[in-house]
């Protein structure tokens, strides 16, 4: 399920992207205060992952992947197509 989107594209109207995904619970480690996401829900899901990516996709497909593939909130990081941000 989609928990958050972080958009790093230089042209935010271009639907063609490289996408990187992380569990949204990682977002809580970058902020102070009350967490937005539940660590136990993520860790106990059996589907936990550290990072995944999908290059040469679209915003729509990235959102659909996050919605369908993980039973916990995931963050989709969007980058310009061809940038290969995860290497």
Secondary structure by P-SEA (a helix, b strand, c coil): cccbbbbccccccccbbbbbbccaaaaaaaccccccccaaaaaaccccccccccccccaaaaaaaaacccccbbbbbbccccccccc
